Amino acid sequence: MTEQTLDLVVYLNGELVPLSEASIPVLDRGFIFGDGIYEVVPLYAGEHGLTPFRFKEHLARLSRSLAKVGIENPFDDDGWRALLARVVEANAGEGAHAGGHWLAYIQVTRGVAKRGHAFPADIRPTVLMMLNPLRLPDDAVRERGVRCVSAEDRRWLHCDIKSVSLLGNVLMAEHAAKNDAFETIQFRDGMLTEASSANVWVVKGGELVAPLRDHKILEGIRYGLIEELARECGIRFSARDVPEAELRAADEILISSATKEVLPVTDLDGAPVGSGKPGPVYAALYSAYQRAKAREARI
């Protein structure tokens, strides 16, 4: 961690404390079992300070994920908004009000209990919220696009739950790093699923295609946003199974996430994607994405 990160103030179980002093018991089920849920929300600096982008949608996904694993949501939407405002205000001296974009990280675990696999009764969830600077890809990366590699998707079959149990994703991120790639794009039974930390989009003949929103992928908040932006730009969109061969024959491949926004993939496994350069659908969606940010955050 950087010194700046260690100086930031976090919310942990009702208290605002420096990150360097925040701690949880060893028997927290998030630590022992990965028994917890998280969200990552971009905060864009605009005319009215930091504005969370698509916060309603992030909170809805947080609520869905908590419900799917049987953890009670500790706050309603207004409570989460008030908590975020507290954390931002607590970090004003570290630059959270002075320009620059940030990320809010939210984590809720089942709580602390004697180690045992089944859900314990009557325990209180552990709640963490912290901020980190948001480092978006620079212009040079966007102009050349990114290189990705591929691998078989061997994760569990509840990828729709945004769980802190991320070992499968970590291994795929490491696979990309070892191969000097930006991301690993995954396939299950010959069909596209997602990257290690991003949704994947395919463009062919001007049509934008995405895998179905089911248990095999995490429905990124940008999934719904990019579908909206495609309509705004007059780009045809469909959600369906995407065979591996179709991805490899794509005119364009895009990836999207909170930290990437939308990025062009110009090389997959050492072969150029389409022309080997960012394409027109990417350019249109990236511009539309910036307009959406400007509307919501008044950047």
C-alpha positions in Angstrom: 0.0 0.0 0.0 1.1 3.6 -0.6 1.6 6.0 2.3 -1.4 8.0 1.0 -3.6 5.0 1.1 -2.6 4.1 4.6 -3.5 7.7 5.7 -7.1 7.4 4.4 -10.0 7.0 6.8 -12.3 4.0 6.5 -15.6 3.0 8.0 -15.5 -0.3 9.9 -18.4 -1.5 12.0 -19.7 1.9 13.1 -16.3 3.6 13.5 -14.2 5.9 11.3 -10.6 4.9 11.7 -7.3 5.2 9.7 -6.9 2.3 7.4 -3.5 1.5 9.0 -5.4 0.9 12.3 -8.5 -0.9 11.0 -8.6 -4.6 11.9 -11.1 -7.5 12.1 -11.0 -10.6 14.3 -9.4 -13.7 12.8 -12.7 -15.5 13.0 -14.5 -13.1 10.7 -16.1 -15.4 8.1 -15.0 -13.1 5.3 -11.4 -14.0 6.3 -12.0 -17.7 7.1 -14.4 -18.6 4.3 -14.6 -15.7 1.9 -18.2 -15.5 3.2 -19.1 -12.0 2.1 -20.1 -9.6 -0.7 -18.5 -6.4 -2.1 -19.2 -3.5 -4.4 -16.9 -1.0 -6.1 -18.4 2.4 -7.0 -16.7 5.1 -9.1 -16.9 8.6 -7.7 -16.3 11.3 -10.3 -15.1 14.8 -9.5 -17.5 17.4 -10.9 -19.2 20.7 -10.3 -20.8 19.3 -7.0 -17.7 17.5 -5.7 -17.6 13.8 -5.8 -20.6 12.1 -7.4 -21.1 8.3 -7.2 -21.8 7.0 -10.7 -24.7 4.6 -11.1 -24.9 4.3 -7.3 -28.6 3.2 -7.4 -27.6 0.3 -9.7 -24.6 -0.6 -7.5 -26.8 -0.7 -4.4 -29.3 -2.8 -6.1 -26.7 -5.4 -7.1 -25.3 -5.3 -3.6 -28.7 -6.0 -2.2 -29.3 -8.9 -4.7 -25.9 -10.5 -3.9 -26.5 -10.2 -0.1 -30.0 -11.8 -0.5 -28.6 -14.7 -2.6 -26.2 -15.7 0.2 -28.5 -15.0 3.1 -26.7 -11.9 4.6 -29.0 -9.2 5.9 -28.4 -5.8 4.2 -27.1 -3.6 7.1 -28.4 -0.4 5.5 -31.2 0.8 3.2 -30.2 2.9 0.1 -30.5 6.2 2.1 -28.3 4.7 4.8 -25.6 3.7 2.3 -25.7 7.1 0.7 -25.3 8.8 4.1 -22.4 6.5 5.0 -20.6 7.3 1.7 -21.0 11.0 2.4 -19.4 10.5 5.9 -16.5 8.6 4.5 -15.9 11.2 1.7 -16.1 14.0 4.3 -13.7 12.2 6.6 -11.1 12.1 3.7 -11.5 15.6 2.6 -8.0 16.4 3.9 -6.5 13.6 1.7 -7.9 15.1 -1.5 -11.2 13.5 -1.8 -12.8 16.9 -2.4 -9.9 18.4 -4.3 -10.3 17.0 -7.8 -9.5 13.6 -9.1 -11.7 10.6 -9.3 -12.1 8.0 -6.6 -13.4 4.5 -5.9 -15.6 3.6 -3.0 -15.1 0.0 -1.9 -17.9 -1.6 0.1 -17.6 -5.0 1.8 -20.2 -6.9 3.9 -19.3 -10.2 5.5 -21.5 -12.5 7.5 -19.6 -11.5 10.6 -17.6 -13.2 13.4 -18.4 -16.6 14.8 -16.8 -19.9 15.9 -15.5 -21.6 12.8 -18.1 -23.9 11.2 -19.3 -24.1 7.7 -23.1 -23.7 8.2 -24.5 -20.2 8.8 -24.2 -19.3 12.5 -27.2 -17.7 14.2 -27.5 -14.2 15.6 -24.3 -12.6 14.4 -23.8 -9.1 13.1 -22.4 -8.5 9.6 -19.0 -6.9 9.4 -19.3 -3.7 7.3 -16.3 -1.9 5.6 -16.3 1.1 3.4 -13.1 2.7 2.1 -11.9 5.0 -0.7 -9.0 4.6 -3.2 -7.9 6.9 -6.0 -9.4 5.9 -9.4 -6.7 5.4 -12.0 -8.4 5.3 -15.4 -6.5 4.0 -18.5 -4.6 6.8 -20.2 -4.9 8.1 -23.7 -2.0 6.1 -25.0 -3.6 2.8 -23.8 -6.9 3.8 -25.4 -5.3 4.7 -28.7 -3.5 1.4 -29.1 -5.9 -0.9 -27.3 -5.0 -3.7 -24.9 -3.7 -7.2 -25.3 -5.6 -10.1 -23.8 -5.1 -13.8 -23.5 -7.7 -16.6 -23.1 -8.3 -19.5 -20.8 -11.0 -22.0 -19.8 -13.4 -20.6 -17.2 -13.1 -23.0 -14.2 -14.8 -20.8 -11.5 -17.9 -21.8 -9.5 -21.3 -21.5 -11.1 -22.6 -18.5 -9.1 -20.6 -15.8 -10.9 -23.7 -13.6 -10.7 -23.0 -13.1 -7.0 -20.3 -10.4 -6.3 -18.6 -12.5 -3.7 -15.3 -11.7 -2.0 -14.3 -15.3 -2.8 -12.3 -14.2 -5.8 -9.5 -16.9 -6.0 -10.7 -18.0 -9.5 -10.5 -14.4 -10.7 -7.1 -13.9 -9.0 -5.7 -16.9 -10.8 -6.9 -15.6 -14.2 -5.5 -12.1 -13.5 -2.2 -13.8 -12.7 -2.4 -15.8 -15.9 -2.7 -12.4 -17.8 0.2 -10.9 -15.8 2.5 -13.9 -16.6 1.7 -13.6 -20.3 2.2 -9.8 -20.4 -1.5 -9.2 -21.1 -4.0 -6.8 -19.7 -6.8 -9.3 -19.1 -7.8 -13.0 -19.4 -10.9 -13.6 -21.5 -12.6 -16.9 -20.4 -14.7 -19.5 -22.1 -16.9 -22.2 -20.6 -17.8 -25.2 -22.7 -16.8 -23.2 -25.8 -18.8 -20.2 -25.0 -17.6 -16.7 -23.9 -18.2 -15.8 -20.3 -16.2 -12.8 -19.1 -12.7 -11.6 -18.3 -11.1 -11.9 -14.9 -12.5 -8.5 -13.8 -14.5 -7.2 -16.7 -17.4 -7.9 -19.0 -16.6 -8.7 -22.6 -18.4 -7.4 -25.7 -18.1 -8.6 -29.3 -18.7 -6.5 -32.4 -19.4 -8.0 -35.8 -20.9 -6.2 -38.8 -21.7 -3.2 -36.6 -23.7 -5.3 -34.1 -22.7 -5.3 -30.4 -23.1 -8.7 -28.8 -22.8 -9.7 -25.1 -23.1 -13.1 -23.3 -26.5 -13.7 -21.6 -27.0 -12.3 -18.1 -27.1 -15.5 -16.2 -25.2 -17.3 -13.4 -22.1 -17.7 -15.5 -21.2 -14.0 -15.5 -21.3 -11.1 -13.1 -23.7 -8.6 -14.6 -21.5 -5.5 -14.5 -23.1 -2.2 -13.8 -21.7 -1.2 -17.2 -23.6 -4.0 -18.9 -26.8 -2.1 -18.5 -25.1 1.2 -19.2 -23.5 0.1 -22.4 -26.8 -1.4 -23.6 -28.3 2.0 -23.1 -25.4 3.8 -24.8 -25.7 1.4 -27.8 -29.3 2.5 -28.2 -28.3 6.1 -27.9 -25.7 5.6 -30.6 -27.9 3.6 -32.9 -25.8 0.5 -32.5 -27.7 -2.8 -32.8 -27.4 -4.9 -29.6 -28.1 -8.5 -28.7 -27.5 -10.8 -25.7 -26.9 -14.4 -26.5 -24.5 -17.3 -26.3 -21.2 -16.3 -28.0 -19.1 -19.2 -29.4 -15.4 -18.9 -29.0 -15.0 -18.9 -32.8 -17.3 -15.9 -33.1 -15.2 -13.9 -30.6 -12.0 -14.8 -32.5 -13.5 -13.6 -35.8 -14.8 -10.3 -34.3 -14.3 -7.0 -35.9 -13.9 -5.5 -32.4 -13.7 -6.8 -28.8 -14.4 -4.5 -25.9 -14.1 -5.0 -22.2 -15.8 -2.9 -19.5 -15.7 -2.4 -15.7 -15.8 0.4 -13.2 -12.0 1.0 -13.4 -11.7 0.4 -17.1 -14.9 2.1 -18.2 -14.9 0.7 -21.8 -11.6 -0.4 -23.5 -10.7 -1.9 -26.9 -9.0 -5.2 -27.1 -6.7 -5.1 -30.2 -4.8 -8.4 -29.7 -6.0 -11.7 -28.4 -3.5 -14.5 -27.9 -1.0 -12.9 -30.2 -3.5 -12.4 -33.1 -4.9 -9.0 -34.1 -8.5 -8.3 -33.4 -10.1 -7.0 -36.6 -7.8 -4.3 -38.0 -5.6 -4.5 -34.9 -6.7 -1.0 -33.9 -9.6 0.4 -31.8 -12.7 0.4 -34.0 -15.7 2.7 -34.6 -18.1 1.0 -32.2 -15.6 1.4 -29.4 -15.1 5.1 -30.3 -18.8 5.8 -30.3 -19.4 4.0 -27.0 -16.5 5.6 -25.3 -17.7 9.0 -26.3 -21.2 8.2 -25.1 -19.8 6.9 -21.8 -18.1 10.3 -21.2 -21.4 12.1 -22.0 -23.2 9.9 -19.5 -20.6 10.7 -16.8 -20.9 14.4 -17.6 -24.7 14.2 -17.3 -24.7 12.4 -13.9 -21.6 14.0 -12.3 -21.5 17.3 -14.3 -17.8 16.8 -15.0 
